Amino acid sequence: MPPTPAPRPDGPSVGKRALLKARTRRDIVQAAAALMHDGGGVDFSVDDLATRAGVSRRTVFNHFPSLDDVVAAVGADAFGTVRDALHAVAPPTPPGPGPDAARDALRDDLVAALRRAELVAPMASLTRGLGLAGESADAAVVPPHQAMLLLRSLSDVSEELAADLARRHADVEALDVELLVAQAMSSLVVLHRHWFARTGGASDVAAHDTWSALLDHLVPALRTTTPPGPIATEGHHG
């Protein structure tokens, strides 16, 4: 009788473990978001987080290297609505042949997603969670640590968004896609700072109008961005 074959690594047990791992990660992120909301900041301990998530300290560190990584994941969820908005419609057709037209279609796709995305409510929640609500709105001063966490959040979203756009615009060089997304996401940090200065982190109609007006400043910058040309080098004169 031949020996019973070992289970394949991609069998049902592995699938269940992956689902359990994803569920545990989600529980930790949701627990962090709740602690940030309740406490109005990120000054909670790993023990606080583990207790809220119903897991051990070791489990927290199995999923995240540090508390900053957990907070960044909370922020990435907030900005993840951009990806949802991107997939809500089909990609635009390039206005003509050639790489310039293809890049125009890419920019139009990203700009439209940024406009469709409901970012004000999650930004308001994230702003409170980072402990910024109630701070002075003078020139939109965001403390360095919170600013770093915002950048980390957007960095996580950027990688996934760039991959989404690369699939939707296969005729655009991957580097051009990544550069455009990086510019857009880093610009969102600047826009958030000014939005916070003008609204105090509110999520009312006026805050939505303010965000829409700020996006008007971003759109022309993205539309006028062109990839760098070849670098000219000086030859040696004999």
C-alpha positions as CSV (number, residue, x, y, z in Angstrom):
1,M,0.0,0.0,0.0
2,P,1.5,3.3,-1.0
3,P,2.2,5.8,1.7
4,T,-0.3,8.6,2.3
5,P,0.9,11.7,0.6
6,A,1.7,14.7,2.8
7,P,-0.8,17.5,2.6
8,R,0.0,20.1,0.0
9,P,1.3,23.4,1.4
10,D,-1.5,25.3,-0.3
11,G,-4.2,23.0,1.1
12,P,-7.3,23.9,3.3
13,S,-5.3,24.0,6.5
14,V,-2.9,26.6,5.1
15,G,-5.9,28.6,3.9
16,K,-7.5,28.5,7.3
17,R,-4.2,29.7,8.9
18,A,-4.0,32.6,6.5
19,L,-7.6,33.6,7.2
20,L,-6.9,33.4,11.0
21,K,-3.8,35.5,10.6
22,A,-5.6,38.1,8.6
23,R,-8.5,38.2,11.1
24,T,-6.1,38.6,14.0
25,R,-4.3,41.4,12.3
26,R,-7.6,43.1,11.6
27,D,-8.6,42.7,15.3
28,I,-5.3,44.4,16.4
29,V,-5.7,47.3,13.9
30,Q,-9.4,47.8,15.0
31,A,-8.4,47.7,18.6
32,A,-5.7,50.3,18.0
33,A,-8.2,52.5,16.2
34,A,-10.6,52.2,19.2
35,L,-7.9,53.1,21.7
36,M,-6.9,56.1,19.5
37,H,-10.5,57.2,19.3
38,D,-11.2,56.8,23.0
39,G,-7.9,58.3,24.3
40,G,-7.5,61.0,21.6
41,G,-3.9,60.0,20.9
42,V,-1.4,57.3,20.4
43,D,-0.2,57.1,24.0
44,F,-1.2,53.6,24.7
45,S,0.9,50.6,25.5
46,V,1.4,47.2,23.9
47,D,-0.4,45.7,27.0
48,D,-3.4,48.1,26.4
49,L,-3.5,47.1,22.8
50,A,-3.2,43.3,23.5
51,T,-6.0,43.5,26.1
52,R,-8.3,45.5,23.8
53,A,-7.7,43.1,20.9
54,G,-8.0,40.0,23.1
55,V,-4.5,38.7,22.2
56,S,-1.2,38.3,23.8
57,R,1.7,40.8,23.6
58,R,3.6,38.2,21.6
59,T,0.8,38.0,19.1
60,V,0.9,41.8,18.6
61,F,4.6,41.6,17.8
62,N,4.1,38.6,15.6
63,H,2.0,40.9,13.3
64,F,3.7,44.3,13.9
65,P,7.3,45.2,14.7
66,S,6.2,48.3,16.8
67,L,3.2,50.3,17.9
68,D,4.1,52.9,15.2
69,D,3.5,50.2,12.6
70,V,0.1,49.4,14.1
71,V,-0.9,53.1,14.1
72,A,0.4,53.4,10.5
73,A,-1.9,50.5,9.6
74,V,-4.9,52.4,11.1
75,G,-4.0,55.4,9.0
76,A,-3.6,53.2,5.9
77,D,-7.1,52.0,6.4
78,A,-8.3,55.6,6.5
79,F,-6.6,56.5,3.3
80,G,-7.5,53.2,1.7
81,T,-10.8,54.7,0.4
82,V,-8.7,56.0,-2.5
83,R,-8.2,52.4,-3.7
84,D,-11.9,51.7,-3.3
85,A,-12.7,54.8,-5.4
86,L,-10.2,53.8,-8.1
87,H,-11.9,50.4,-8.6
88,A,-15.4,52.0,-8.6
89,V,-15.1,52.8,-12.4
90,A,-13.2,51.5,-15.4
91,P,-9.9,53.1,-16.3
92,P,-10.2,56.0,-18.8
93,T,-9.2,55.5,-22.4
94,P,-6.0,57.4,-23.5
95,P,-7.0,60.5,-25.5
96,G,-4.6,59.5,-28.3
97,P,-1.7,57.3,-29.2
98,G,1.8,57.5,-27.6
99,P,3.3,57.5,-24.1
100,D,2.2,61.0,-23.3
101,A,-1.5,60.2,-23.9
102,A,-1.1,57.0,-21.8
103,R,0.4,59.1,-18.9
104,D,-2.5,61.6,-19.2
105,A,-5.0,58.7,-18.8
106,L,-3.0,57.5,-15.8
107,R,-3.1,61.0,-14.2
108,D,-6.8,61.4,-15.0
109,D,-7.5,58.0,-13.4
110,L,-5.7,58.9,-10.2
111,V,-7.2,62.4,-10.0
112,A,-10.7,61.1,-10.4
113,A,-10.1,58.5,-7.7
114,L,-8.9,61.2,-5.3
115,R,-12.0,63.3,-6.0
116,R,-14.4,60.3,-5.6
117,A,-12.8,59.0,-2.4
118,E,-14.6,59.9,0.8
119,L,-11.5,61.1,2.7
120,V,-12.9,63.8,5.0
121,A,-14.6,61.5,7.5
122,P,-11.7,59.1,7.9
123,M,-9.2,62.0,8.0
124,A,-11.2,63.6,10.8
125,S,-11.3,60.4,12.7
126,L,-7.6,59.8,12.1
127,T,-6.8,63.4,13.2
128,R,-8.6,62.9,16.5
129,G,-6.9,59.5,16.9
130,L,-3.5,61.0,16.5
131,G,-4.3,63.5,19.2
132,L,-4.4,66.5,16.9
133,A,-8.0,67.6,17.5
134,G,-8.1,70.6,19.7
135,E,-4.6,71.7,18.8
136,S,-4.0,75.2,17.6
137,A,-4.7,75.5,13.9
138,D,-2.0,78.0,13.5
139,A,-0.4,77.3,10.1
140,A,-1.5,73.7,10.4
141,V,1.3,72.7,12.7
142,V,1.5,68.9,13.0
143,P,4.0,67.5,15.5
144,P,6.9,65.6,13.9
145,H,5.9,62.2,15.2
146,Q,2.3,62.5,14.0
147,A,3.5,63.8,10.6
148,M,5.8,60.7,10.4
149,L,2.9,58.4,11.1
150,L,0.8,60.1,8.4
151,L,3.7,59.6,5.9
152,R,4.0,55.9,7.0
153,S,0.2,55.4,6.5
154,L,0.3,57.0,3.0
155,S,3.5,55.0,2.1
156,D,1.6,51.7,2.8
157,V,-1.3,52.9,0.6
158,S,1.0,54.1,-2.1
159,E,2.5,50.7,-2.8
160,E,-0.9,49.1,-3.2
161,L,-2.3,52.0,-5.2
162,A,0.7,52.0,-7.5
163,A,0.2,48.3,-8.1
164,D,-3.5,48.8,-8.9
165,L,-2.7,51.6,-11.3
166,A,0.1,49.7,-13.0
167,R,-2.4,46.9,-13.7
168,R,-5.0,49.4,-15.0
169,H,-2.4,51.2,-17.2
170,A,-0.1,48.5,-18.4
171,D,1.2,50.7,-21.3
172,V,2.8,53.2,-18.8
173,E,6.2,52.4,-17.4
174,A,6.0,51.2,-13.8
175,L,8.5,53.8,-12.6
176,D,6.3,56.6,-14.0
177,V,3.3,55.1,-12.1
178,E,5.2,54.9,-8.9
179,L,6.6,58.5,-9.2
180,L,3.1,59.9,-9.9
181,V,1.5,58.0,-6.9
182,A,4.4,59.1,-4.6
183,Q,3.9,62.7,-5.6
184,A,0.2,62.5,-5.0
185,M,0.4,60.7,-1.7
186,S,3.1,63.0,-0.3
187,S,1.0,66.0,-1.4
188,L,-1.9,64.7,0.6
189,V,0.2,65.2,3.7
190,V,0.5,68.9,2.8
191,L,-3.1,69.1,2.0
192,H,-4.1,67.5,5.2
193,R,-2.0,70.0,7.1
194,H,-3.8,72.9,5.5
195,W,-7.2,71.2,5.8
196,F,-6.6,70.7,9.5
197,A,-5.6,74.4,9.9
198,R,-8.8,75.6,8.2
199,T,-11.2,73.1,9.7
200,G,-9.7,72.0,13.0
201,G,-10.3,68.4,11.9
202,A,-14.1,68.7,11.5
203,S,-16.1,66.5,9.2
204,D,-19.0,68.8,8.4
205,V,-20.1,70.2,5.0
206,A,-17.7,73.1,5.3
207,A,-14.8,70.7,5.9
208,H,-15.8,68.7,2.8
209,D,-15.9,72.0,0.8
210,T,-12.5,72.9,2.1
211,W,-11.0,69.6,1.1
212,S,-12.5,69.9,-2.4
213,A,-11.0,73.3,-2.8
214,L,-7.6,72.1,-1.7
215,L,-7.7,69.2,-4.2
216,D,-8.1,71.9,-6.9
217,H,-4.5,72.9,-6.1
218,L,-3.2,69.4,-6.4
219,V,-4.8,68.6,-9.7
220,P,-2.8,71.1,-11.8
221,A,0.5,70.0,-10.2
222,L,-0.2,66.4,-11.1
223,R,-1.3,67.3,-14.6
224,T,1.9,69.2,-15.4
225,T,4.2,66.6,-14.0
226,T,6.3,65.0,-16.8
227,P,8.9,62.3,-16.4
228,P,12.5,63.5,-16.6
229,G,14.2,63.4,-19.9
230,P,17.6,61.8,-20.5
231,I,20.5,63.3,-18.5
232,A,22.9,65.3,-20.7
233,T,26.5,64.6,-20.1
234,E,29.4,66.8,-21.2
235,G,32.0,65.1,-23.3
236,H,35.8,65.5,-22.8
237,H,37.4,67.9,-25.2
238,G,40.8,66.7,-26.5
